[in-house]
Amino acid sequence: MKSNVRPLFLSIAVLLGWFALVLQLDLSLIDRVIPLFPMLVRFFSYFTILTNIMVTLGFSFILFSPNSSRGRICSGASFLTAMTVYIVVVGLIYNIILRPLGTPKGLGILANEILHSIIPLMTVLYWVFFVRKQDLQWADVWLWLLYPFAYICLVLFIGYFSGHYPYPFIDVLKLGYPRVLLNALGVAVLFAGLSLLLIALSRLPWKQED
């Protein structure tokens, strides 16, 4: 039965993901008050945007080209588990820390909820019901941490020249490097903790996907 439900589930996730990403980009273009290129750099500097692109692309490859090299990589338990960790962090940080700091309006509310709540939830559900988890290894965590590490290095590098930092807890201009690095360490612990939790859960006697 799972084999019949999975394509429908993936189709919904892919449609929602691309819809929300395009809508958010369109709204950002409409509301921009700076030149186009800096606006695009800012747009793609958000972990939310990059991670939702990763999730939506991953699901797209699994759905449309499962036998391609990209499809096989994206179908792997390691990639899907890492992707789940990343998007869960997106949902947790936004809904616990960032939601009270700003209120989107109009269609921005729709895009915001899809990117920060619906896609994270759907990714978790996909991991629970459709991912073969038996091959996950504890050492995989080190590989999974490369993406958030590269992200924080990139935004700090860009922010040094542009003066713009996408999230308040990594705003060097307001907090200084010591506090920002401490915050980044806290987020790294969150990534590692969630990664270890999912690997621990993978040791449970999950039923194999049909």
C-alpha positions in Angstrom: 0.0 0.0 0.0 2.9 2.4 0.8 4.1 2.0 -2.8 0.8 3.5 -4.0 0.6 6.3 -1.4 4.2 7.4 -1.8 4.0 8.9 -5.3 0.9 10.9 -4.3 2.6 12.1 -1.1 5.7 13.1 -3.0 3.6 14.9 -5.7 1.9 17.0 -3.0 5.2 17.8 -1.3 6.8 18.8 -4.6 3.9 21.0 -5.6 3.7 22.7 -2.3 7.4 23.2 -2.1 7.9 24.8 -5.5 4.7 26.8 -5.1 5.9 28.3 -1.8 9.4 29.0 -3.0 8.3 30.7 -6.2 5.6 32.7 -4.3 8.2 33.8 -1.6 10.6 34.9 -4.3 7.9 36.8 -6.2 6.9 38.6 -3.0 10.5 39.4 -2.3 10.9 40.9 -5.8 7.7 42.9 -5.4 8.7 44.3 -2.0 12.4 44.9 -2.7 13.9 48.2 -1.8 17.5 47.4 -2.9 18.9 46.5 -6.3 18.1 43.1 -7.8 21.4 41.3 -7.3 21.8 42.1 -3.6 18.2 41.2 -3.0 18.7 37.8 -4.6 21.8 37.3 -2.5 19.8 38.0 0.6 17.0 35.8 -0.5 19.2 32.8 -1.1 21.2 33.5 2.1 18.3 32.2 4.3 18.7 28.7 5.6 14.9 28.3 5.2 15.1 28.9 1.5 18.2 26.8 0.8 16.9 23.9 2.8 13.4 24.0 1.3 15.1 24.0 -2.1 17.1 20.9 -1.0 14.0 19.1 0.2 11.9 20.0 -2.9 14.7 19.1 -5.3 15.3 15.9 -3.4 11.6 14.9 -3.6 11.5 15.9 -7.2 14.4 13.6 -8.2 12.8 10.8 -6.2 9.5 11.3 -7.9 10.5 12.0 -11.5 13.9 10.3 -12.0 14.3 7.7 -9.2 16.7 5.6 -11.3 19.1 8.4 -12.2 22.2 9.0 -10.2 20.6 12.0 -8.5 17.5 10.0 -7.8 19.4 7.2 -6.2 21.4 9.6 -4.0 18.2 11.4 -2.9 16.5 8.1 -2.2 19.3 7.0 0.1 18.6 6.8 3.9 21.6 9.0 4.7 20.6 11.9 2.5 16.9 11.7 3.5 17.7 11.6 7.2 20.1 14.5 6.9 17.5 16.4 4.9 14.9 15.7 7.6 17.2 17.0 10.3 17.9 20.2 8.4 14.2 21.0 7.7 13.2 20.1 11.3 15.7 22.7 12.5 14.1 25.2 10.1 10.7 24.5 11.7 11.9 24.5 15.3 13.9 27.7 15.1 11.2 29.6 13.3 8.3 28.4 15.4 10.0 28.7 18.7 12.3 31.7 18.3 11.6 33.7 15.1 7.8 33.6 14.8 7.2 36.2 17.5 9.7 38.6 15.8 7.7 39.3 12.6 4.3 38.8 11.1 4.0 38.2 7.4 1.0 39.7 5.6 -1.3 38.5 2.7 0.1 35.7 0.6 3.3 35.9 2.6 1.5 34.1 5.4 0.7 31.2 3.1 4.3 30.9 1.8 5.6 31.3 5.3 3.5 28.5 6.8 4.3 26.1 3.9 8.1 26.7 4.2 8.3 26.7 8.0 5.6 24.2 9.1 4.0 22.1 6.3 7.1 21.0 4.5 9.0 20.2 7.7 6.0 18.1 8.9 5.7 16.3 5.5 9.4 15.6 5.5 9.2 14.0 8.9 6.2 11.9 7.8 8.1 10.8 4.7 11.1 9.8 6.9 8.8 7.8 9.3 6.8 5.9 6.7 8.9 5.6 3.5 12.6 5.7 4.4 14.6 2.5 4.8 16.5 3.3 8.0 18.5 0.2 8.7 21.7 1.3 7.1 22.2 4.5 9.1 25.5 4.7 11.0 26.4 6.9 14.0 29.4 8.3 12.0 27.0 9.7 9.4 26.4 12.6 11.8 29.8 14.1 10.9 28.9 14.2 7.2 25.5 15.7 7.9 27.0 18.6 9.9 29.0 19.8 6.9 26.0 21.6 5.4 25.1 23.7 8.4 28.8 24.4 9.0 29.3 25.5 5.4 26.2 27.7 5.7 27.3 29.6 8.8 30.7 30.2 7.2 29.1 31.5 4.0 26.7 33.9 5.7 29.4 35.2 8.0 31.6 35.8 5.0 28.9 37.5 2.9 27.7 39.5 6.0 31.2 40.8 6.5 31.1 42.6 3.2 27.4 43.3 2.9 26.5 44.1 6.6 23.4 41.9 6.3 22.9 38.8 8.4 19.7 36.8 7.7 18.9 35.8 11.3 19.1 37.9 14.5 21.1 35.3 16.4 24.0 35.5 13.9 24.0 39.3 13.5 27.6 40.1 14.1 26.9 43.9 14.0 24.6 43.7 17.0 26.0 40.7 18.9 29.7 40.5 18.0 31.6 37.5 16.9 32.0 35.8 20.3 28.2 35.7 20.9 27.4 34.7 17.3 29.9 31.9 17.4 28.4 30.7 20.7 24.9 30.8 19.2 26.2 28.9 16.2 27.7 26.3 18.5 24.3 26.0 20.2 22.6 25.4 16.8 25.3 22.9 15.9 24.4 21.0 19.1 20.8 21.0 18.0 21.7 19.6 14.6 23.9 16.9 16.2 21.3 16.0 18.8 18.5 15.6 16.2 20.8 13.6 14.0 21.7 11.2 16.9 18.0 11.0 17.8 17.0 9.9 14.3 19.8 7.4 14.1 18.7 6.0 17.5 15.1 5.8 16.2 16.3 4.0 13.2 17.4 1.2 15.5 13.8 0.4 16.3 12.2 -2.5 14.5 10.7 -0.5 11.6 8.7 -2.3 9.1 10.4 -2.3 5.7 8.8 -0.2 3.0 6.5 -2.2 0.7 
